[in-house]
Structure formats: structure tokens, C-alpha cells
């Protein structure tokens, strides 16, 4: 165990990782809005009532799914759309996260406050701290790593599979010496867990739209817009997460 931990620490910088895994991974995201709303102490009574009406206090959480394709050089994550029969299909939504590990570049497409933004910038991994803790996620032995989202003030805990050599993960989370199988935001407010791992060609899953429509910005510019929006929402006692991802 101690030896495995030492190896992982030596591999933590994602650009030095051998990218051996190719496949498609389906993740289930569970958002516990009752926990999230309890933390938003700045909401007015009217806004709190509105938010409770929208999301309720469902202890089972609000569930959605996303899919990651990776071939060791590229990864692409996007949401899935729930169908009437309970199944899921590719969603043509305004949320695409493309990482190019060889070129250390990224392209992200996201809708914010009614507008679509295309964020093209260099790829910078979060500053992960790998801890000497393990657990099983969907049949894979995983190690624990933590970081912080300073923009949204969130504690991020990730569990990565050392047997799946990949820097990839769900949504914007990446940069560990193994595929990220689970992400925990703020001690259980949001959980993103791999529910299906398929070792197969990821060519179809990696395909990008022929044309991307939206305003092109750099990460710093987009971060400032988000930070300003959250600050304004807090001052106005409104819930910012009607318009941005938690």
C-alpha cells in the first residue's frame, strides 16, 4: 500500500502520465439541493421558497448523467439527456469539455445566463493532494485525492483508479494518475460516480460538432464573469445556481 502511494505521488503531474486507457465512461451525477440550499444562507425568504419549489427537499437527490470518451490523447465530456422511457441519449446541450493532453489545450462550451461561451485556453490541472486512502468504486480499487475550487468555494474529493491509466475525469475534473471514478463536492452536496466503464473505441464519443457557436473567451475572463455573478447574486439575496453549474 505504501509503495503504491509513493508511485502515485511520483506520477501526479498529468503531462507525465502514460495514457493507456481508451474507452467510454458513463457517470451519474446526484445533486442534493436540500443540502446546497441550506448552505446558501444569504437567500431571501422569497428566493428560498422559490428554490425549494424548483428543487424541493428530495433526500434521494436530483439525478442526471454524463458521458466521457477518452483515447489517452483526448477526452470529451458532455451531458446526456433523459428520454421518456427512462433511458439516456446524447444530449445536444451547451456543455462540452474537450481536453487535449498532448497539446495541453482545452475547449469548453457552456451556457451561462442565456449565452453560450466557448472557452479556449491552456490546460492546467488542479493542484491535487493525494492521500493514503482507498475504496472501491464500481469494481475498481481507487485512491483518494483532494483539491479546492477557489472560484466557487468548494472542497473537491476525487477517487481515481490506478488500474485505468488516464488523466481524464467527469466535467472539468482531471489531472490524476488514473481515471477519476468519483467526485464528491463539499462532503456530499454533489456526487458524480462512474456507473459504467466500457473499454472500447472512443472515436464516436470524441467527435465534436462541426461548428461551435458562441462567444470565445479565455478562462480568466470567464472566471471573472462567474465570480462577479455570484457576488451580485449574494448581494441581491438570489440563488446563482439557476444560471451556473454547481
C-alpha angles and dihedrals in degrees: 000000000000089000092051091050091051091051091050092050090053091052099045098110102087097214090064095052122112104237102215104147123089121178151088122280126194117208130195116213119202118190116194099204094178088064093043094049092049088058094052094081093163094069118115118238089252092051093045090052091048091050093048089051091051098045105012123198098288105165090198090063135229108288130207136155139228136183132223125200121191136168099180094265101052136023130191128190127188139158124266122222121229115236127213093257092056095258127116135239135183107288119220090213131144094256118094126147114194120181123189106197096182094053093032091230135127140200119198126183116197138158116229126178093342097313131097118230129193111207112199116177146120118300113249120177120223116257098259125192111206115214131200094249130111138188138163120259117185092334097315125110106234137190126219127245131172137201138156132245098216093183094063098022094242131151109222123202118185133186116205132191112233089197091063105066103209137116091213132109143156123301110339096336116113144116105094128121092255140028112292106241099177139018124195117194117203098344098306105335088117128013124190112188133178106240098172131028117189119187100208143105111311096196095112093043091051095052113120127208112269091237129029114204120200146077113300115226139160121249094253091054092049092046090053091052091052093046092049091047093051091047092050091047091052092050090048092045092239133138109251093193093080085077107026134046116260 
